[in-house]
Amino acid sequence: MNELLFYSILFVIVIGHAIAAFRMYREVNADSGMSFHEKNNWKLKALISPLIFLSYYRQDKRRRNRGE
């Protein structure tokens, strides 16, 4: 029973990670103001921790849009 609980929690974590990475990939691909290399850099960061780097990406995007 403990094994089943462990694997189900692990499965939910992996699926959540994949969904968050997919959201970040879509958001980065939709940004036309970045070069190919910048997009790839953000996508690679999404593989590490998509929720953390998604917030960093949005902060960077806000900063770029304000012209700083």
N, C-alpha and C positions, 0 to 999 in steps of 0.2 A: 504493500500500500504506500509506503514511504517513497519507493522508487517511482511509482506512478505520479505522485504529487510533485516530486522533484523534476521529472521530465516534462510534465505539463507546464510548470512554472518556467522552465528553461525554454520551452517552445514558445510561450507567450512573449518572453523577452526577445527571442530571436525574430519573431514576426514583427514585434514593435520596432525593433532596430531596422528591419528591412523597410517597413512602411515609412519611418522617419527619413531614411536615406533616400527613398524614392521621392518623397515630397521635396527634399532639398535638391535633388537632381533636376526635378521639373522646374523649380524656382530659378536655379542657376542657368539652365538652358534657355529660359524665357528672357533673361537679361541680355539685351543686345549691346549694352555699353561696355562689355568686357571682351578681352581677347580670348582666343582659343586656349592659351596657356593658363590664363587666370581661371577660366572655367574648369579646366582639368585640375588645377590646384585645389579649388573648392570641392570638387567631386571626390578627390582622394581624401580630403579631410572628412568628408561625410562617411567614409568607410570606417573611420576611427570612432567617432562619436557624433552622430548626426544631429542630435538635439542641441548640443553645446555649440557646434560649429554653425548650425542654422541661425542661432541667435547672433553669433559673431558676424556671419554673412549679412544679416539684416542691418546690423549696426554699421558695417562697412558700406552697404548700399545707401543707407540714409546719409552717411558722411559724404559719399561721392555725389549724391543728388543735390546736396546743399552747396557743393563746390569748394569744399575745404581741401 
